[in-house]
Amino acid sequence: MSGPRGWLPLIPLGLLVTGVLTLLAGWTTGQDIEADLTERSAAALAEKGLGGGAVTFDGRDATLDGFTGDRAAQAAAAVRSVTGVRVVEQAGDNGSGGQSVEELQAEIDRLLGETPITFVPDTAELTQEGARSARAVADLLTGAREFSEIEVGGHVAATPGDESTAMTLSTRRAETVVDLLTSAGVPAEQITARGYGATRPRTDGGDNRRVEITLR
């Protein structure tokens, strides 16, 4: 049969073929993205000297396996720094679960001692290093329930004007980190933001544009 009615039955077949090709293209693209993110994340881990574990991807979401203790937080921070990564999770119970408050506090103190949560001068804006460190702390805290309260204490390098201004800025810095922790899944009702101004300088004389995190 000629004319338009002759090719009408072919339309559904054409749509089916187009749909299958689209699905195959999407699947191939997804596989390419996962392979690329896996390769670059493995390189980021190697650059930080974080061997002994593995990273896999489901789309843009990463799962780390084989990293324990503070290495789990360091590995999560390294993978999260890779452009294109959306979420980083720990497989199984390799995170902070089962640790005492003292053990968890010691890990946080070691992490912040190596990479403090710092800010752009005279602002409550996190530096890139500060943001990565705060996310690493969030990884340690997410899922841990040994503590009843987290105090996020903000500090300033020196009093910018008067004491009231210093206290306001240090409180805003604490609140910035609280927002990051809660967005990562740490319960908001367990976190308190507190500003200390310039009243608690670092004992090692280092930069005081920072926050400290204390578990209770």
Sequence and secondary structure as in RCSB ss.txt:
>XXXX:A:sequence
MSGPRGWLPLIPLGLLVTGVLTLLAGWTTGQDIEADLTERSAAALAEKGLGGGAVTFDGRDATLDGFTGDRAAQA
AAAVRSVTGVRVVEQAGDNGSGGQSVEELQAEIDRLLGETPITFVPDTAELTQEGARSARAVADLLTGAREFSEI
EVGGHVAATPGDESTAMTLSTRRAETVVDLLTSAGVPAEQITARGYGATRPRTDGGDNRRVEITLR
>XXXX:A:secstr
  SHHHHTTHHHHHHHHHHHHHHHHHHHHHHHHHHHHHHHHHHHHHHTT  S EEEEETTEEEEES  THHHHHH
HHHHHTSTT  EEEE TT SSTT  HHHHHHHHHHHHHHS EEB TTSS B HHHHHHHHHHHHHHTT  S S E
EEEE  SS SSSHHHHHHHHHHHHHHHHHHHHHTT  GGGEEEEE TTSS  TT     EEEEEE 
